């Protein structure tokens, strides 16, 4: 586990590692928590523009809108793969176009087999369809996952976005991910004037959400998967973010990660509306990073806790995560039925507090 994190210990403080790339604002969904679909400007960068992405990029998330509405998606992936040859690429989709997604992915995997796909599912059945305002959307998304598995795509995940309206759906969708044999990823409602194009998202039932997230953390920690343990820590960070509106780790948005919209505008993240450049005009990424760092230090961005804004912090502060995982795994062991039968609840609670203080 330590070896896994050590390779990220000496990340260049000015190099861009993560890029969230919105390749279109055209969308066939009508999500309640996102107004991208209301954007009538469907201009998108020509694929050749992406030949200017930083070559240091390690993770690229192709998002939208709906990425599969672009007929040149294969060309975009080819250009990114050649420009940032070591990058991992994940496409985020609502999964509402199963046939087209299958046809496109058949072409893509001939060029590159390790492409990841994240299919949005925010509830079971009608619960998902009401949030996405797309009748039949649940069955279409599940069908998309089935077709992707037929293509033997290994990196498939369900992307669950959590808010007040679907608290009771988390366990159902998590169980569905296990039944389908795909990964489960988590996000929580955020506001953004330049990406989600709304500032009306609110989360009020923090207590209920915290209860569900604690359940999720326990499920992930019970596994024998390092990736799931790390996701448990991410969920823990989400609880703290909802409680305090603050991050448990520093934010490296604009320094190690970027958001680029369909017009080529560059932002520190998809929740920080600070334009720091244009992709078409970047000639030297080292110079860009120095300039961007000054802008970021002179401006205070909104706090967030999303995979795209937390990943680099988690890699840099790997020791904190290891300590947290060890502590939580140990506490889970202590709380097992074997120990509960031996000690009273009061004794157990006192002992757990003492153990926690050691770490």
C-alpha positions, 0 to 999 in steps of 0.5 A: 500500500505504501508503495502505491502512494510513494510513486506520487510523493514527489509530484511536481508542484507546478505540473498539471496531472488532472484535466476535466475536459467538457467537450460539449454542452449539448445534453439529452438529459434534463437534470434537476441539479444541473442546467447545462442542458439549458445552454443553447451555445453548442460550440465545441473546440475542434479535436485538434485543439486538444493537441495542446493539452499539457503532456504531463497529464495523467488523468483525463475525464471527458465530460459534457453535456453528453460526450457521446453526442459528439461524432468525433469522440474517437478522434478526440481520444486519439489526439489526447492519447498521442499528446499525453501518452501516459494519461488514463481516460474516463468518459462520463455519460448518462448512458441514455444512448445505449446503441450509439455508445456501443457503436462508438466504444467498439471503434474506440477500444480498437484504438485503445482498450483501457478506456474507462466509462462512468455511467450516471445512476442516482437512484433505482428505477423512477427515482433516477428518472425523476432526478434526470427528468428522462423517462426510461432513463434507468433501464437505458443506463443499465442496458448501457452498462450491460453492453459495455460489459459485453465489449469486455471493457474492464473499467466501468463504474456507476457514478452516483451524485448524492443530494437531499432527494436521493439519500435513500437510494445510495444503498440500492445503487451501491448494491446494484453496482455489486450485482452488475460487477462494476465500481461505485463512485460518489459525488455530492451536489455542488454549485457552479456558475460556469459549469453546472450553471446553477447556484441553487443546489442545497443540502439540508439533510446532512445528518441523514446523509452522514449516516448513509456515508458512514454505512458506505465507508464501513462497506468499503473498508470491509473489502480487501481492495485498496481502491475501495479503502481510498474511496472510503477516505474520500467519503469521509472527506465528503462528510467533513466537507458537508459538516464544516464546508471545509476540506480535510486536505489542501486544494491544488486546483489550478496548480495540479488540476484544471477544468477546460470548457467546450470553448477552450476556456481554462479554469482551476476547477469546474466549481471555481469561476476564475478564467486563467487562460485559453487552451488555444493560446497556451504555448508553454505550460511551464509559463502558464503554470507560473502565471496561473499560480499567481492568479490563484494565490491572489484569489480565493476560490470556493471550497469543494470536495470532488474526485477531480479536486481531491485526487492530487491532494490525496496523492500528495498526502498519502501518509494521512490516508494510510494512517486513517485507513489503518485506524479505521480498519482496526476500529472495525475489527474491534467492533466485530461481534467477537469483541462486542460479546466480550465487552459492554458498550460503555467499555467498548466506546471508552476503549475505541476513544483511547485507541483513536487518540494513539493515531 
